[in-house]
Amino acid sequence: MWYWLFKHVLLGPLLRLLGRPKVEGLHHVPADGPVIIAANHLAVIDSMYLALILPRRVTFLAKQEYFTGTGLKGRFQRWFYTVVGQVPVDRTGGTAAADALAAATNILEAGGIWAIHPEGTRSPDGRIYRGRTGTLRVAMVTGAPVVPVVLSGTDRMNPRGSKMLRPAKIRISIGAPRYYFAADQQTTPRTATDELMRELAARSGRPYVDRYAAHFAPR
């Protein structure tokens, strides 16, 4: 209930007013069944705009720190991420990657939408950076289609280091779904991930950088 209340009443109308989002290619998102949304990452608010424009419920894997804060802010943050259905994942332990992929697989096997930013962290300069292979590993195991999505303008609305939102035109471009299967020995997760990130770069009109964004900026 809270997910839809935030989307349609408490937060969604403000996001629409501030960003006046223009969406292209929404028909590419399957109306039912498991789907992986793979999007570039410019700002913290990216996930909110993905949830806003997609008609189906979207689940992200949220870092566990969002659920363990203390004080009033920590309690509110924990409540917010819990009621909107986000899944906490510990990214610090030795099994962190495996736990995250297992959680994503569970979302898809239940027929849901899992949204992920393959770059792993926000782009420091708007360019598209090398993607982590976890997205494609899950796609190959589950058979879920991967839908490439490019956001623009969210970094102007929600600049790094700023706690205030600024009016900015948001554009979201959605590409045709891609299908990957474990039986296809010609495509490795690394190769498929590189192809996906280059497609995001081409769709965004921004350069592709074959290095991880985490090497250039803090999370």
Rosetta blueprint (number, residue, H / E / L):
1 M L
2 W H
3 Y H
4 W H
5 L H
6 F H
7 K H
8 H H
9 V H
10 L H
11 L L
12 G H
13 P H
14 L H
15 L H
16 R H
17 L H
18 L H
19 G H
20 R L
21 P L
22 K E
23 V E
24 E E
25 G L
26 L H
27 H H
28 H H
29 V L
30 P L
31 A L
32 D L
33 G L
34 P L
35 V E
36 I E
37 I E
38 A E
39 A E
40 N L
41 H L
42 L L
43 A L
44 V L
45 I L
46 D H
47 S H
48 M H
49 Y H
50 L H
51 A H
52 L H
53 I H
54 L L
55 P L
56 R L
57 R L
58 V E
59 T E
60 F L
61 L E
62 A E
63 K E
64 Q H
65 E H
66 Y H
67 F H
68 T L
69 G L
70 T L
71 G H
72 L H
73 K H
74 G H
75 R H
76 F H
77 Q H
78 R H
79 W H
80 F H
81 Y H
82 T H
83 V H
84 V L
85 G L
86 Q L
87 V E
88 P E
89 V E
90 D L
91 R L
92 T L
93 G L
94 G L
95 T L
96 A H
97 A H
98 A H
99 D H
100 A H
101 L H
102 A H
103 A H
104 A H
105 T H
106 N H
107 I H
108 L H
109 E H
110 A L
111 G L
112 G L
113 I E
114 W E
115 A E
116 I E
117 H L
118 P L
119 E L
120 G L
121 T L
122 R L
123 S L
124 P L
125 D L
126 G L
127 R L
128 I E
129 Y E
130 R L
131 G L
132 R L
133 T L
134 G H
135 T H
136 L H
137 R H
138 V H
139 A H
140 M H
141 V H
142 T H
143 G L
144 A L
145 P L
146 V E
147 V E
148 P E
149 V E
150 V E
151 L E
152 S E
153 G L
154 T H
155 D H
156 R H
157 M H
158 N L
159 P L
160 R L
161 G L
162 S L
163 K L
164 M L
165 L L
166 R L
167 P L
168 A L
169 K L
170 I L
171 R E
172 I E
173 S E
174 I E
175 G L
176 A L
177 P L
178 R E
179 Y L
180 Y L
181 F L
182 A L
183 A L
184 D L
185 Q L
186 Q L
187 T L
188 T L
189 P H
190 R H
191 T H
192 A H
193 T H
194 D H
195 E H
196 L H
197 M H
198 R H
199 E H
200 L H
201 A H
202 A H
203 R H
204 S H
205 G L
206 R L
207 P L
208 Y E
209 V E
210 D L
211 R L
212 Y L
213 A H
214 A H
215 H H
216 F L
217 A L
218 P L
219 R L
